[in-house]
């Protein structure tokens, strides 16, 4: 099998203006970034067409370090839909440089199911991440400057909530001290989050237009003054400048797949520490020009899909016609108690033991009112007996099942999945979307409903710090906001080593972060860090330029 990079280089790409024109976007509206990447202006979104488009959410069983291949399946499904004569478009998130150079590597699909140009998408792309990073840190600099100038007055801040961000995995920056040295500001404890966890990234992904972007930026809560009043970006008087820094980033990016399928890739919040969905604008843009739009939400359905429904859909009015859940034999075996070193070996019993994880995710998706197709992402080591075991499980539950082989065969390998998806939509599309909690529930109740109903927790306990934040939120407009729980992607619980289905556990919330601009409350569970660290053997060691070509990014 050829490498991802070899396949990418051998794929004949269309000029991006031709890709845009193929779905009805006028050539003169395309803002090109070279021959094969472009931004498409947000004013080309056609709300009258969105209701006629079928939005398909791709999610997965609980993540394992072996990987599930959700992005590969998402891209493959769109390729398969086009193979059977449907007009399908892809809508995905942008990769973060942190994982690209850290543990995960690239995030543009794989094999014959990729979005291209892969090297550009995995690296600096069209500069959206840099725009978010720069805008975020410009707020930090202006906030520090303001606070140092008003020391000794009633306008001074007693508490600063705003951290800095960087699109690099760097654990040494989690907790720092700034302002050291004479004339360098006020010495204070501070820290960095990764750019994907920036509130500005969430704002970019949830904004409806440029005016909404500006409104949300104004509302960002930066800290509290000595008299207890909240202090926002609007109070700092810099909302216009920050909006200017993001004026290009707001437009969705258009690229193409290995089979020239149009793909909008825009925004990149992680699902374990943020809300894990691509931008509302990119999704709506894709739905304006495609009859079927395939999107994904990060990590397992307990993280990405839950936030897709309870945050993105709640705020945008988007409603998926169908959900696809991706499973692998290796992932199920790991959740069935098989050690990581043995998951490539045949083990039907171990796989069957892990089906409880898939069952829990199916139950959760049903609680949202979703019709579901199970996509088995096939690897070379999988046996027919293992595939039959999963197929039988799905048949017993009345859930459609399909094998996906798009990694090796491209769209042809996803025809079965595409046919099952169309069959499910035509037979019984998803009903009215049901949320896990009401807007009128307290923040404490919202967190408890997600933890008990989606994760399977017995109850929720709050740290002293989290209780103080709850008291601060209580009775204010903040209480109407949805919750975004930051927790490990490897378990239903906050314990990354509790595979399978965690049950009857206490779920601890250590802190709450008020994201007043993106309009949700982040609840940090367990030992979750919003700035990841690097592994012992970073992916960066395998990335290099050889004879002018970039290697090791896949």
Secondary structure, 3 states (H helix, E strand, C coil): CCCHHHHHHHCCCCCHHHHHHHCCCCHHHEEECCCCCEEECHHHCCHHHHCCCEEEEEEECCCCCCCCCHHHHHHHHHHHHHHCCCCEEEEECCCCHHHHHCCCCCCCEECCEEEECHHHHHCCCCCHHHHHHHHHHHHHHHHHHHHHHCCCCCCCEEEECCCEEECCCCHHHCCEEECCCCCCCCCEEECEEEHHHCHHHHHHHHCCCHHHHHHHHHCCEEEEECCCCEEEHHHHCCHHHHHHHCCCCCCEEEEEECCCCEEEECCCCCCCCCCCECCHHHHHHHHHHCCEEEEEECCCHHHHHHHHHHHHHHHHCCCCCEEEEEECHHHHHHHCCCCHHHCCCCCHHHHHHHHHHHHHHHHHHHHCCCCEEEEEECCCCCCHHHHHHHHHHHHHHCCEEEEECHHHHHHHHHHHHHHHHHHHHHHHCCCCCCCCCCCCCCHHHHHHHHHHHHHCCCEEEECHHHHHHHHHHCCCHHHHCEEEEECCCCCCCCCCCCCCCCCCCEEEEEEEEEECCCCEEEEEECCCCCCCCCCCCCHHHHCEEECCEEECCC
